[in-house]
C-alpha cells in the first residue's frame, strides 16, 4: 500500500529497487489512494501493477493478486533470480 506509516509505499519501492538482490521481485501496489499523474510517474517501471481498492470486490481483487503472483512465480526470470546467489551490496 502506498499509505503506510513511517515509510510510504513510494519510498519502499525506491528502496527495494535500489537493492541488486531484489530488482527482479515483482511489486503489486494495492491502494485506496487516488493516484495523480505524478504518483503514477513515480511508480512507472518500478511496479508490475497498480490495483485500486474499491474498484472491484474483495474476492476479485484477491483473485487478481493470486493470478499475478502465480504468473510471476512461474516466470523464468523470477525463478533464476531466486536461484542465483545473493550479491553483497
C-alpha positions in Angstrom: 0.0 0.0 0.0 1.2 3.5 -0.7 -0.1 5.0 2.5 2.0 3.1 5.1 3.2 4.8 8.3 6.9 5.8 8.7 8.0 4.7 5.1 5.3 5.2 2.5 4.9 2.8 -0.5 6.8 5.2 -2.9 9.8 5.1 -0.6 9.5 1.3 -0.2 9.5 0.8 -4.0 12.6 3.0 -4.3 14.5 1.2 -1.6 13.6 -2.3 -2.9 14.5 -1.4 -6.4 17.8 0.1 -5.2 19.0 -3.4 -4.0 20.6 -5.6 -6.5 19.1 -8.8 -5.0 15.5 -7.5 -5.1 15.3 -5.9 -8.6 13.5 -8.9 -10.1 10.9 -9.2 -7.4 7.6 -8.2 -8.8 5.7 -5.4 -6.9 1.9 -5.1 -6.9 0.6 -1.9 -5.4 -2.9 -2.2 -3.8 -4.1 1.1 -2.6 -7.2 3.2 -1.8 -5.2 6.3 -2.6 -6.4 8.4 -5.6 -3.2 8.5 -7.7 -2.2 11.6 -9.6 -0.3 11.6 -12.8 2.8 12.4 -10.8 2.2 9.5 -8.5 1.9 7.1 -11.4 5.1 8.6 -12.9 6.9 7.9 -9.6 5.9 4.3 -9.8 6.4 3.9 -13.5 8.8 1.0 -14.2 9.1 0.1 -10.6 5.9 -1.9 -10.2 4.1 -4.7 -12.1 0.7 -3.5 -11.5 -1.4 -0.9 -9.6 -4.7 -2.1 -8.2 -7.3 0.3 -6.7 -9.1 -0.8 -3.6 -12.8 -0.3 -4.1 -12.6 -0.8 -7.8 -13.8 -4.3 -7.5 -15.0 -6.8 -4.9 -12.5 -8.1 -2.3 -12.7 -11.6 -3.9 -12.0 -10.2 -7.4 -9.1 -8.2 -6.1 -7.6 -11.3 -4.2 -8.1 -13.5 -7.3 -6.2 -10.9 -9.5 -3.4 -10.7 -7.0 -3.2 -14.5 -6.7 -3.1 -14.8 -10.6 -0.3 -12.2 -10.8 1.7 -13.9 -8.1 1.3 -17.3 -9.7 2.4 -15.9 -13.1 5.4 -14.2 -11.5 6.5 -17.4 -9.6 6.2 -19.3 -12.9 8.3 -16.7 -14.8 11.8 -18.0 -15.7 13.3 -14.5 -14.8 11.9 -14.7 -11.2 12.9 -18.4 -10.9 16.5 -17.7 -12.0 16.7 -14.7 -9.6 15.6 -16.9 -6.7 18.2 -19.5 -7.5 21.1 -17.1 -8.1 23.5 -16.4 -5.2 22.8 -13.0 -3.5 25.4 -10.4 -4.2 26.8 -8.3 -1.4 25.8 -4.7 -1.6 
